[in-house]
Amino acid sequence: MTPASYLKSVLTYCLIASAAGILSLALWTGGLLTSIESAFLSPGHGTLVTPSLQLAAAIILAVSFAVAIDVGRFGGRRALIYLGGGFLGLAALSLFTSWYFAIDILFVPVVLAASVSAVTMQVKRLRERDIELTGKLIAASSKFESRKSDDAEHSLMNGLQLLDTVLSPSEAIVFRRESGGKLIVSARLRTATAGSLDTSRNSAWRDGVSLCERAMRAGDIILEKIEEENLAANIALPLRHEDRTVGALLLRIARKFDDDDRALLTAVGGQMARNLQREETHKANVKRSVLAFFSARESEQRMESLSVLNGALVEQGIGINAMSQLNDGVALGYLDGRIAYANASLAEMAGLEQGQTDNMTFFELLDRFRTDVFDEPAIALRRVLQTGEAYERELNFSDRNATYSLRIVLVQDNSAGVWSLPGRQAQGPPQPLCLALVVRDLTQLKEYEQLRSDMLSLMSHELRTPITSINGFAELLTSDDQLSEQTREFVTIIANESQRLSRMIDTFLAVTKLQRKDRQEVFKIPLRLDVVVTETLAGMQKAARKRRIRLVEVPAQRLPPVAADKGMITQAVKNLVSNAIRYSPERTTVTVSTSLEAEAIRICVEDRGYGIPSEQKEKVWEKFYRVVREGQEKDEESTGLGLSFVREVVEKHGGSVALESEEGRGSKFSFTLPRL
């Protein structure tokens, strides 16, 4: 307790004790307690002696203050035991002293002052608890009711639009009941052909309001046929939640109304009732009187807040019901280890019946998924609780021929301070709420991946061997001087196409391997990118000279290393340089430069080629996309995978790619990697 609050408590005790003592003293001095005093006095020897006014005031005030402190600190129930015993003892003492010593110890005024002081202090304690309870209740309900009036109306309109898709009413009106019982329009949906019912003088309007009032009194849906129209009817539904009617819904339909429509209408009406109740409770809780503890109206408002809170709990139960429909296994556990919820999918994956999880702890449930890589569930759980970070593992159960992904998460409440009293909202870090276990069946996915792996193996081995043979024999045939010119041309085409197919398979396998995160191997080592560029250009000079392209390196001085896989980065640079050579005219230059930019190293490949149209710049990084220049066909030697591979590699290393190009003036491809 702070010094300020302690001083406030002492002053309160003094004020209540003084008021009770003065009241009792005034009644005593006025002779209003004489008849009661005579019952606790037994005159025996001589004239009865009464204390002076000053002494009487001191005794009464002292006892009153002592009782106020006792009740204020320990409560009425505990203090009643001591006060009751004290009063009985004091009554006996009054009878004895008055009979034997002829002295009046002021039993009646002392007891009266003590009783008034005790009752007042207990009422004060109850009022404080009521304020605290009401504050928490309002704060809890405010978490769900803090919508503006236009937001509440928007929610009601959404409900009407939902009904419109099923019942197609010509008019739908939501009425809110005010404190006086009058119905006020809160939301209205009307078709373009509906008649106007805007004025209270309109008989149809009055009939509709009357129908709603009857439905609210009956507590059920009332359907009233419209005689002049076939199948048309007015439907009135009371909007109720927790036996509280907050309004009514009026519909005018032109079709038959059956039991299936009744179920939907009742459900939507319940949601609208909760929306209206939230809105009204929020308005009522804005101000609260000092005498709220003694006010029936304030008690009614607290009941409304409780209804709002219960309604919110009903709506939040939607999430639990939705989780029961998930194919993934989901379980929620309290922080004491009990299981709050587990859906049927999780029970099935754990090899349990649906009801068996009710009597298990969260630890016992985790033990059902114990494998060689998840052999200590308690340690994993402790790490989640200590760090707040999710724990993830892929579990393989050979006996079940199943593979699951397991994830344990600590769910936290980000709305800190929502349970505090208004004006005293606490600020702090998110508070842990519960543990969540999510298990996903990856068995079928792994089977697909295995099939994909088998296909890749087929491409890598079964296709590569015949392609190599075709290419080798084609090259041998081209060296035969006895071939005719036409035959040599055909054999050359076979050799070129087989080489292109081989390159396509190599690039496709490289991209696919990079995307397979579970099996890819990226060995990052300290790497000097200028050295990679020098080595790559040295190996590509022959191909450049064949197309009469000049390769120029512009190295930077003292470049720091990067953490990268040398093979992948070398292939990425090679792809960029190959593209530059392929799409550059003869007798032009391809420049490859390296530079230091803040915390990254950039490699840039610049050519003086045909350039790339602006609308195709973003597409060139996509798989199998090839640039088509106006008046020309796609380059048949290109696979459309080279730049896609570059982007995959760079992004896997935490870098980024870029492109600058202008048609007819060349292109500049570049990428950056974080420096060490």
Disulfide bonds with the S-S distance in Angstrom:
none
